[in-house]
């Protein structure tokens, strides 16, 4: 694992409350024990830290109930000297150093055999010094490990003047480390760019004067002013004013709601019309900044179970290889056979190919507009069998469109109803108004009715006068209660539209209800295809959770062919639903975009955030889409499954090839040079297979024909 101060931090062993790490500091950073201990001591849960620069050993005593070795390692890796971030030049220096090591070992491999025999040994030894040094450290701390076996193989090769085998092994190890760390850095840079902390300015009222201040200066107790078009910057209670607030990021409800004195409002919601004075109760960006740091640390340090198991398996096979070498010596007394056996082991391919496959897949996912924050997230996605979607902003675009225009009576046509409504709504910047104007523009005969000044009634609708008659366009409450226009005669049509999940806009003209418009959210063009593709890729159950009304949720679930939906949910209830599903054995991938989805995103096996989602949703998610393309959800699953198949295939190849090489070497069928060439050649081939094969799988006709799409069942509602 790599961080800002420490080039590497590896856990050697731990007991409850105590852990020992092997570390290496980046060039140009403090190396003395006092500086290291001083920065680590204040970390959460740390009781005491002791550093030994000579042995590069770090012992930390901690509170087990507060922190664990993995989280502690992530926190240590996030440290920078004096708490300040290091300049980017340090990374460029470290990357140049790694590339230099690859170049040096590669040059040694290429030119080594052309040199005089007296120069080949020191050249090969010089290229192997980093590997030998690490092996000595491992042997002193942990005993015989794969690093020790690698160094022993290189050492024996040098001792037998088999410099080709020694140089090849050194080159492969250096190349693998460079590929893994450089790919990881690119993924980290994507993450840091996506999660950059936003700034901005906020209006506050202090001592009766409204002042524009930096968002970071807002304090608890301030009176924050938010007006039309403003994103509310704090959580708090409305002190005064009235406004129409779009809370889609919080509740999933596509229709804005009225907020007035005494109501609670949340940050990241948008004031579409009106003005509020808000008592600030939760302020600042500290929580968000901490989340950013946490996820950056995770992207650097969290390894998947597959990676960890591959490393453990490699270490467990080391004694077997050494035992086989000893048995070969006892049975044959042939030093050449022993040397051939020691040229081959499982460690290189097992340890290098797996992380390279993960990191290459993560990098190529980023190039395909999918940010996967850790190998663990990719692994979890491959295991997911249940996909749970938020509705607004995920399955839908969050943009309303007019689907029904119904005229009551013969005096006006459906086109007249739409054109009349659009004529007075065109000056009103509101999602419903914009949808009505767009519907009028799509008509065969769009027409603008001349009208007097438009009266805006916040959270109700608009009113004006056309040809001497008053026209009102808005909610049922506005038309029926405020304007005294009865809607009872058309109750059957109205209830039918409501049952279909439509948002209704009532049009009264001259004291009569002349028509109604039905609106619904635009479903993403590729939503149905993506749901079908998820089924083809193995998703057993697909659900939708939403805070929206059951009628709207049911209509959408039927349109997309979902297995089930649950409507009218609060944010914490979404997380509870996921807990229930998990308790039933479901392996859940949750896809959402709002602040209200953050608990669910965090609680799922793997969380996926949409591109235009709220910052906190993108922070909480394991995977974030970098463009507004819903099909990328299925692409991410396809990538995860392809990566798992690739890793499984590499594991079988490694086991089969190296077992064959070891067996042939033990029976004297291979010389040390041949064993080294076969082993290192196969390792290189597997590594290149991991690198080249990690990416979005290509669709082909044969595979498509073999897919049998399961018929979509009728959705089941659980409200």
C-alpha positions in Angstrom: 0.0 0.0 0.0 1.2 3.5 -0.9 0.5 6.8 0.6 1.7 10.4 0.6 4.4 10.1 3.3 5.0 6.4 3.1 6.0 4.7 -0.1 4.9 1.4 1.3 3.2 0.1 4.4 2.8 -3.6 4.9 1.3 -5.3 8.0 3.6 -8.0 9.3 1.6 -9.4 12.2 -0.9 -8.2 14.8 -2.5 -9.2 18.1 -5.5 -7.6 19.8 -4.6 -4.0 20.4 -1.1 -4.2 18.8 0.1 -4.3 15.2 3.5 -4.2 13.5 4.1 -2.7 10.0 7.0 -2.7 7.7 7.2 0.8 6.1 9.3 2.8 3.7 9.2 6.6 3.5 9.0 8.6 0.3 12.2 10.4 -0.7 12.3 13.9 0.7 10.0 13.2 3.7 11.0 13.0 7.4 12.6 9.7 8.2 13.3 10.2 12.0 11.3 8.2 14.5 10.2 11.3 16.4 8.4 12.9 13.4 6.7 9.6 12.5 5.5 8.9 16.0 4.4 12.5 16.5 2.1 12.3 13.5 0.7 8.9 14.2 0.0 9.3 17.9 -3.0 11.7 17.5 -4.8 9.3 15.1 -8.2 8.0 16.2 -7.8 5.0 18.5 -4.0 5.1 18.7 -2.5 4.6 22.2 1.2 4.6 21.4 3.4 4.4 18.3 7.1 3.3 18.1 9.1 3.6 15.0 12.5 2.0 14.3 13.9 3.7 11.1 16.9 1.3 11.0 14.7 -1.7 10.7 11.8 0.2 9.0 9.5 -1.2 11.7 6.5 0.6 13.1 4.6 -0.8 16.1 1.3 0.8 17.0 -0.8 0.0 20.1 -4.5 0.8 19.6 -8.0 0.5 21.0 -9.5 -2.6 19.3 -13.1 -1.3 19.7 -12.2 2.0 18.0 -10.0 1.1 15.1 -8.6 -2.1 13.4 -5.3 -2.7 11.7 -6.7 -2.1 8.2 -8.3 1.2 9.0 -5.3 2.3 11.0 -3.1 1.5 8.0 -5.4 3.6 5.7 -5.1 6.5 8.2 -1.3 6.3 8.4 -1.1 6.2 4.6 -3.2 9.4 4.4 -0.6 11.3 6.5 1.6 14.0 5.0 4.5 15.6 6.8 3.3 18.5 9.1 -0.3 17.6 8.0 0.3 19.3 4.6 -0.3 17.6 1.2 2.8 16.8 -0.7 3.2 18.4 -4.1 2.5 16.4 -7.2 6.1 16.4 -8.0 6.7 13.7 -5.4 4.5 11.3 -7.2 6.2 12.1 -10.4 9.5 11.4 -8.7 8.3 8.0 -7.3 6.8 7.0 -10.6 10.0 7.9 -12.4 11.9 5.9 -9.9 9.7 2.8 -10.5 9.9 3.3 -14.2 13.7 3.6 -13.8 13.8 0.3 -12.0 11.8 -1.4 -14.8 14.1 0.2 -17.4 17.2 -0.9 -15.5 16.1 -4.5 -15.1 14.9 -4.6 -18.7 18.2 -3.2 -20.0 20.0 -5.7 -17.8 17.9 -8.5 -19.3 18.5 -7.3 -22.9 22.3 -6.6 -22.7 23.4 -8.9 -20.0 24.3 -11.9 -22.2 26.3 -9.7 -24.6 28.7 -8.5 -21.9 31.9 -10.2 -20.8 31.3 -13.0 -18.3 33.1 -11.0 -15.6 30.6 -8.2 -15.9 27.4 -10.3 -16.0 27.4 -11.3 -12.4 27.7 -7.8 -10.8 25.2 -6.5 -13.3 22.7 -9.2 -12.4 23.3 -8.8 -8.7 22.9 -5.0 -9.0 19.5 -5.5 -10.6 18.4 -7.9 -7.9 19.5 -5.8 -4.9 16.0 -4.4 -4.2 14.5 -8.0 -4.3 17.3 -9.4 -2.2 16.9 -6.6 0.4 13.2 -7.2 0.7 13.7 -10.9 1.0 16.1 -10.4 3.9 13.6 -8.2 5.7 10.8 -10.7 5.2 13.0 -13.6 6.4 13.9 -11.7 9.6 10.3 -10.7 10.3 8.1 -13.5 9.0 10.4 -16.4 8.0 10.2 -18.1 4.7 7.9 -16.3 2.3 7.4 -16.0 -1.5 9.8 -13.1 -1.5 12.4 -15.3 0.1 11.8 -18.0 -2.5 12.1 -15.4 -5.3 15.3 -14.1 -3.9 16.6 -17.7 -3.5 15.8 -18.5 -7.1 17.6 -15.4 -8.3 20.5 -16.0 -6.0 21.0 -19.6 -7.1 20.7 -18.5 -10.7 23.4 -16.0 -10.2 25.5 -18.6 -8.3 25.1 -21.0 -11.2 25.9 -18.2 -13.7 22.4 -18.5 -15.1 22.0 -14.7 -15.5 19.2 -15.0 -18.0 16.9 -16.6 -15.3 18.0 -14.1 -12.7 17.5 -11.0 -14.9 14.2 -12.2 -16.2 12.8 -12.7 -12.7 14.0 -9.3 -11.5 12.5 -7.6 -14.6 9.1 -9.3 -14.2 8.8 -8.3 -10.5 9.8 -4.7 -11.3 7.4 -4.6 -14.2 4.5 -6.0 -12.2 5.0 -3.5 -9.4 5.2 -0.6 -11.8 2.1 -1.6 -13.6 0.1 -2.1 -10.5 1.1 1.2 -8.9 0.8 3.3 -12.0 -2.6 1.9 -12.8 -3.7 2.5 -9.2 -2.5 6.1 -9.4 -4.6 6.8 -12.5 -7.6 5.4 -10.7 -6.9 7.6 -7.7 -6.6 10.7 -9.8 -10.0 10.0 -11.3 -11.4 9.7 -7.8 -9.8 12.9 -6.5 -11.0 14.8 -9.5 -14.6 13.5 -9.1 -14.7 14.2 -5.3 -13.1 17.6 -5.2 -14.6 19.6 -2.4 -17.0 22.3 -3.7 -16.8 25.9 -2.5 -19.1 28.8 -3.0 -20.7 31.8 -1.2 -23.7 32.1 1.0 -26.0 35.0 2.0 -26.5 35.3 5.8 -28.3 37.9 7.9 -26.3 39.2 10.8 -27.4 42.1 12.9 -30.2 42.9 10.4 -27.8 43.2 7.5 -27.6 40.6 4.6 -24.0 39.7 3.9 -22.4 37.5 1.3 -19.8 35.3 2.9 -17.7 32.2 2.0 -19.6 28.9 2.6 -16.9 27.8 4.9 -17.6 30.7 7.2 -21.2 29.8 7.9 -21.7 29.0 11.6 -24.4 27.2 13.5 -27.1 29.7 14.5 -26.6 31.9 11.4 -29.7 33.0 9.5 -29.0 31.8 6.0 -30.9 33.4 3.1 -31.8 31.3 0.1 -33.8 32.5 -2.9 -35.0 31.3 -6.3 -32.5 29.2 -8.1 -30.4 28.7 -5.0 -29.3 25.3 -3.6 -29.9 25.3 0.2 -26.4 25.2 1.7 -27.3 24.0 5.3 -29.6 21.8 7.2 -32.0 23.8 9.4 -35.4 25.2 10.2 -37.3 27.9 8.2 -37.5 31.1 10.2 -39.5 33.1 7.6 -40.6 33.2 4.0 -42.3 30.7 1.7 -40.8 28.8 -1.2 -41.3 25.9 -3.6 -38.4 23.5 -2.9 -37.3 20.7 -5.2 -36.4 17.9 -2.9 -35.8 15.2 -5.5 -32.2 14.6 -4.3 -33.6 13.9 -0.8 -37.0 12.2 -1.2 -37.1 11.1 -4.9 -40.3 13.2 -5.2 -40.3 14.8 -8.6 -42.9 17.5 -7.8 -41.6 20.4 -5.7 -43.1 21.0 -2.2 -44.0 24.1 -0.2 -41.7 25.1 2.7 -42.6 27.8 5.1 -41.9 28.9 8.8 -41.3 26.0 11.1 -40.6 23.5 8.3 -37.2 21.7 8.2 -35.1 22.0 5.0 -32.0 20.0 4.0 -28.9 21.0 2.1 -28.6 20.1 -1.6 -32.3 20.8 -2.2 -33.2 23.5 -4.7 -35.4 26.5 -4.2 -37.4 26.8 -7.5 -39.6 29.7 -6.5 -39.7 31.9 -3.4 -37.3 33.0 -0.6 -36.5 31.5 2.7 -34.7 32.6 5.9 -33.2 29.4 7.5 -31.8 28.9 10.9 -28.5 27.0 10.3 -28.3 23.8 12.4 -25.7 21.8 10.5 -23.0 23.6 8.6 -19.6 23.3 7.1 -17.8 20.9 4.8 -15.9 19.0 7.5 -18.0 15.8 7.2 -17.7 15.9 3.4 -14.0 16.5 3.5 -13.6 13.5 5.9 -15.6 11.3 3.5 -13.4 12.3 0.7 -10.3 11.4 2.7 -11.8 8.1 3.7 -12.6 7.0 0.2 -9.3 8.1 -1.2 -7.6 6.0 1.5 -9.8 3.1 0.6 -9.0 3.3 -3.0 -5.3 3.1 -2.1 -5.4 0.5 0.6 -8.5 -1.8 0.3 -7.7 -5.1 -1.4 -10.2 -7.6 -2.5 -10.6 -11.0 -0.8 -9.4 -12.5 -4.1 -6.1 -10.5 -4.0 -5.6 -11.4 -0.4 -6.3 -15.1 -0.9 -4.0 -15.2 -3.9 -1.2 -13.7 -1.8 -1.9 -16.1 1.1 -2.0 -19.1 -1.4 1.3 -18.0 -2.9 2.9 -17.9 0.6 1.4 -21.3 1.5 2.9 -22.9 -1.6 6.5 -21.7 -0.8 7.2 -24.5 1.7 5.9 -27.0 -0.8 8.3 -25.9 -3.5 11.2 -25.9 -1.0 10.1 -29.4 0.2 10.0 -30.6 -3.4 13.5 -29.3 -3.9 14.7 -31.1 -0.8 13.0 -34.3 -1.8 14.5 -34.1 -5.3 18.0 -33.8 -3.7 17.4 -36.8 -1.4 16.2 -39.0 -4.2 18.6 -38.0 -6.9 21.5 -36.1 -5.3 21.4 -34.1 -8.5 22.2 -30.4 -7.9 21.0 -29.5 -11.4 17.5 -30.9 -10.7 17.3 -29.0 -7.5 18.3 -25.7 -9.2 15.7 -26.4 -11.9 13.0 -26.9 -9.2 13.9 -23.7 -7.5 13.6 -21.7 -10.7 9.8 -22.2 -10.7 7.2 -21.2 -8.2 3.6 -20.0 -8.1 4.2 -16.7 -6.4 4.9 -14.4 -9.4 1.8 -15.2 -11.4 -0.5 -15.5 -8.3 0.7 -12.3 -6.7 1.1 -10.1 -9.7 -1.6 -11.2 -12.2 -4.5 -10.8 -9.8 -3.9 -7.2 -8.7 -2.9 -6.2 -12.2 -6.1 -7.6 -13.6 -8.1 -5.7 -11.0 -6.3 -2.4 -11.5 -6.3 -2.7 -15.2 -10.0 -3.3 -15.2 -10.5 -0.3 -12.9 -8.4 1.9 -15.1 -10.2 0.8 -18.3 -13.5 1.2 -16.5 -12.5 4.8 -15.9 -11.8 5.3 -19.6 -15.3 3.9 -20.2 -16.8 6.5 -17.8 -17.2 4.1 -14.8 -15.2 4.9 -11.7 -14.6 1.8 -9.6 -13.0 2.9 -6.3 -11.4 -0.3 -5.2 -10.8 -3.9 -6.3 -13.1 -5.0 -3.5 -16.0 -3.1 -5.1 -15.3 -4.8 -8.4 -15.3 -8.2 -6.7 -18.5 -7.5 -4.8 -20.3 -6.4 -8.0 -19.4 -9.7 -9.6 -21.1 -11.5 -6.7 -24.3 -9.4 -6.8 -27.5 -11.2 -7.6 -30.1 -8.5 -6.6 -30.2 -5.0 -8.2 -32.1 -2.3 -6.3 -32.7 1.0 -8.1 -33.8 4.4 -6.8 -36.4 5.9 -9.2 -36.0 9.7 -9.7 -32.8 10.6 -11.4 -31.8 6.9 -11.8 -34.5 5.0 -13.8 -36.0 8.4 -14.8 -34.3 11.6 -15.9 -36.1 13.7 -13.3 -37.5 15.8 -16.1 -41.3 16.0 -16.5 -43.2 15.7 -19.8 -46.9 16.1 -20.7 -48.4 12.7 -21.6 -52.1 13.6 -21.5 -54.1 16.7 -22.6 -57.8 16.3 -21.9 -60.4 18.9 -22.7 -63.7 19.0 -20.9 -66.6 20.0 -23.2 -66.8 20.9 -26.9 -65.7 24.5 -26.6 -62.0 23.7 -26.5 -59.9 21.0 -28.0 -57.0 19.2 -26.3 -54.6 21.4 -28.3 -56.4 24.5 -27.0 -56.0 23.3 -23.4 -52.2 22.8 -23.9 -51.7 26.1 -25.7 -53.7 28.1 -23.2 -51.7 26.7 -20.3 -48.4 27.2 -22.1 -49.3 30.9 -22.9 -49.3 31.8 -19.2 -46.7 29.2 -18.0 -44.0 30.3 -20.5 -42.8 33.0 -18.1 -42.5 30.6 -15.2 -39.2 28.7 -14.7 -40.5 25.6 -13.0 -40.3 21.9 -14.1 -44.0 21.7 -14.7 -44.2 25.0 -16.6 -41.3 24.0 -18.8 -42.9 20.7 -19.6 -46.1 22.4 -20.6 -44.3 24.9 -22.9 -42.4 22.1 -24.5 -45.6 20.1 -25.1 -47.1 23.1 -26.8 -44.1 23.5 -29.1 -44.5 19.9 -30.2 -48.1 20.3 -31.3 -49.1 20.4 -34.9 -50.6 23.8 -34.4 -48.9 25.6 -31.5 -50.6 28.9 -30.7 -49.8 31.7 -28.2 -52.8 33.4 -26.6 -52.3 37.1 -25.8 -52.7 37.7 -22.1 -52.3 40.4 -19.4 -49.7 40.3 -16.7 -49.2 36.9 -15.1 -49.7 36.5 -11.4 -47.4 34.0 -9.7 -48.8 32.3 -6.7 -46.0 30.4 -5.0 -46.6 26.7 -4.6 -50.0 27.0 -6.2 -49.8 28.1 -9.9 -50.3 31.1 -12.2 -53.2 33.3 -13.1 -53.8 35.9 -15.9 -56.6 37.3 -18.1 -57.2 36.2 -21.7 -59.9 37.9 -23.8 -61.4 39.4 -20.6 -61.7 36.1 -18.8 -59.5 34.9 -15.9 -57.3 31.9 -16.5 -55.8 29.8 -13.7 -53.3 27.0 -14.2 -52.1 25.0 -11.2 -52.9 22.5 -8.5 -56.3 21.1 -7.6 -56.2 23.1 -4.3 -55.5 26.3 -6.2 -58.3 25.8 -8.8 -60.9 24.3 -6.5 -60.4 25.9 -3.1 -58.8 29.3 -3.9 -60.6 29.9 -7.2 -63.9 28.1 -6.4 -63.9 26.0 -9.6 -65.5 22.6 -9.1 -63.8 19.5 -10.5 -66.4 17.0 -9.2 -68.0 16.5 -12.7 -64.7 15.1 -14.0 -63.7 13.0 -11.0 -63.6 9.8 -13.0 -61.1 11.0 -15.5 -59.0 12.7 -12.8 -58.9 9.5 -10.7 -57.9 7.5 -13.7 -54.9 9.7 -14.4 -53.9 9.7 -10.7 -54.1 5.9 -10.7 -51.7 5.9 -13.6 -49.2 7.9 -11.5 -49.6 11.1 -13.4 -48.9 14.6 -11.9 -52.0 16.7 -12.7 -52.2 20.3 -13.8 -55.7 21.8 -13.8 -56.7 24.6 -16.2 -59.6 26.9 -15.2 -60.9 29.5 -17.7 -63.8 31.9 -17.1 -64.7 30.2 -13.9 -65.0 26.7 -15.4 -62.6 23.7 -15.5 -61.9 23.4 -19.2 -59.2 20.7 -19.0 -56.4 18.9 -17.3 -52.9 18.0 -18.2 -51.2 14.8 -17.1 -47.5 14.8 -16.6 -45.0 12.1 -15.8 -41.2 11.8 -15.5 -39.3 10.9 -18.6 -38.0 7.4 -18.3 -34.5 6.9 -19.5 -34.4 5.8 -23.1 -32.3 2.8 -22.3 -33.7 1.9 -18.9 -35.7 -1.1 -20.2 -32.9 -2.4 -22.3 -30.5 -2.1 -19.3 -32.8 -4.0 -17.0 -33.1 -6.8 -19.6 -29.4 -6.9 -20.0 -28.8 -7.2 -16.2 -31.1 -10.2 -16.2 -29.1 -11.7 -19.1 -25.9 -11.2 -17.0 -27.3 -13.1 -14.1 -29.3 -10.7 -11.9 -32.0 -12.8 -10.2 -34.1 -10.0 -8.8 -34.5 -6.4 -9.8 -36.4 -3.9 -7.5 -37.1 -0.2 -7.2 -37.2 1.8 -4.0 -38.7 5.4 -4.0 -40.1 8.1 -1.8 -42.5 8.8 -4.6 -46.2 8.0 -4.7 -47.2 4.3 -5.1 -49.2 5.0 -8.3 -46.3 6.5 -10.1 -44.0 3.8 -8.9 -46.3 1.0 -10.0 -46.7 2.5 -13.5 -42.9 2.7 -14.0 -42.3 -0.8 -12.6 -44.8 -2.3 -15.0 -43.2 -0.4 -17.9 -39.7 -1.6 -17.1 -40.7 -5.1 -16.1 -39.3 -4.9 -12.6 -39.8 -7.8 -10.1 -40.9 -5.5 -7.3 -41.2 -2.0 -6.1 -41.6 -0.2 -2.7 -42.9 3.3 -2.6 -43.3 6.1 -0.1 -40.0 5.4 1.6 -38.0 7.7 3.8 -34.2 7.7 3.5 -33.7 5.5 6.5 -36.4 3.1 5.3 -34.5 2.4 2.1 -31.5 1.3 4.2 -33.8 -0.9 6.3 -35.2 -2.6 3.1 -31.7 -3.4 2.0 -31.0 -4.9 5.5 -34.1 -7.1 5.2 -33.1 -8.3 1.8 -29.5 -9.0 2.9 -30.9 -11.0 5.9 -32.7 -13.1 3.3 -29.4 -13.9 1.6 -29.5 -11.4 -1.2 -26.2 -10.0 -2.5 -27.3 -6.4 -3.3 -26.1 -3.8 -5.7 -27.9 -0.5 -5.1 -28.1 2.2 -7.7 -29.1 5.7 -6.7 -28.3 9.4 -7.1 -29.7 11.4 -4.2 -28.7 12.5 -0.7 -31.4 10.2 0.5 -29.7 7.3 -1.2 -26.4 7.6 0.7 -27.4 5.3 3.6 -28.6 2.6 1.2 -25.5 3.1 -1.0 -23.3 2.6 2.1 -25.3 -0.4 3.4 -25.4 -2.4 0.2 -22.8 -5.0 -0.8 -21.9 -2.6 -3.6 -23.3 0.9 -4.2 -23.4 2.6 -7.6 -24.0 6.4 -7.9 -25.4 8.1 -11.0 -23.3 10.8 -12.7 -25.5 13.8 -11.8 -26.2 12.6 -8.3 -25.7 14.5 -5.1 -22.1 14.8 -3.8 -22.8 12.7 -0.8 -24.3 9.9 -2.9 -21.1 9.9 -5.1 -19.0 9.8 -1.9 -20.9 7.0 -0.3 -20.9 4.8 -3.5 -18.3 2.2 -4.3 -18.8 2.8 -8.0 -19.7 6.1 -9.7 -20.8 6.7 -13.3 -18.8 9.5 -14.9 -21.3 10.2 -17.6 -25.1 10.3 -17.7 -25.6 6.9 -19.4 -27.7 4.4 -17.5 -26.4 1.5 -19.6 -23.1 1.9 -17.8 -24.7 0.0 -14.9 -24.9 -3.1 -17.0 -21.4 -2.4 -18.4 -20.0 -2.3 -14.9 -21.5 -5.7 -14.1 -20.3 -7.2 -17.4 -16.8 -5.8 -16.6 -16.9 -7.3 -13.1 -18.0 -10.7 -14.3 -15.3 -10.7 -17.1 -12.6 -9.7 -14.6 -13.6 -12.6 -12.3 -13.5 -15.1 -15.2 -10.1 -13.7 -16.2 -8.7 -14.1 -12.7 -10.2 -17.6 -12.3 -8.6 -18.5 -15.6 -5.3 -17.1 -14.7 -5.3 -19.0 -11.4 -6.0 -22.3 -13.2 -3.3 -21.5 -15.8 -0.8 -20.7 -13.0 -1.5 -23.8 -11.1 -1.4 -26.1 -14.2 1.6 -24.6 -15.9 3.8 -24.3 -12.7 2.8 -27.7 -11.4 3.8 -29.2 -14.8 7.1 -27.3 -14.8 8.0 -28.3 -11.2 7.1 -32.0 -12.0 9.2 -32.0 -15.1 12.1 -30.3 -13.3 12.0 -32.8 -10.4 12.2 -35.7 -12.9 15.2 -34.2 -14.7 13.3 -33.4 -17.9 14.2 -29.7 -17.7 17.5 -28.0 -17.2 17.6 -24.9 -14.8 17.7 -22.6 -17.8 14.7 -24.3 -19.5 12.8 -24.3 -16.2 13.5 -20.6 -15.7 12.5 -19.8 -19.3 9.3 -21.8 -19.1 8.4 -20.4 -15.7 9.2 -16.8 -16.4 7.7 -17.0 -19.9 4.5 -18.4 -18.6 4.4 -15.8 -15.8 4.9 -13.1 -18.3 2.2 -14.5 -20.6 -0.3 -14.7 -17.6 0.6 -11.2 -16.6 0.0 -9.9 -20.1 -3.2 -11.8 -20.3 -4.3 -10.1 -17.1 -3.4 -6.7 -18.5 -4.8 -7.2 -21.9 -7.9 -9.1 -20.9 -9.1 -6.7 -18.3 -11.8 -4.5 -19.9 -15.3 -4.3 -21.0 -16.1 -7.6 -22.8 -16.9 -7.6 -26.5 -20.4 -8.7 -27.5 -20.4 -11.3 -30.1 -23.2 -13.0 -32.1 -22.6 -16.4 -30.6 -22.8 -15.3 -27.0 -25.9 -13.1 -27.8 -27.7 -16.1 -29.4 -27.0 -18.3 -26.4 -28.6 -15.8 -24.1 -32.1 -16.6 -23.1 -33.9 -13.5 -21.7 -36.2 -14.4 -18.8 -39.8 -13.0 -19.3 -40.3 -10.0 -17.1 -42.7 -10.8 -14.2 -45.4 -8.4 -13.0 -44.0 -6.1 -10.3 -45.1 -6.7 -6.8 -45.6 -3.7 -4.5 -44.7 -3.6 -0.9 -45.6 -0.2 0.5 
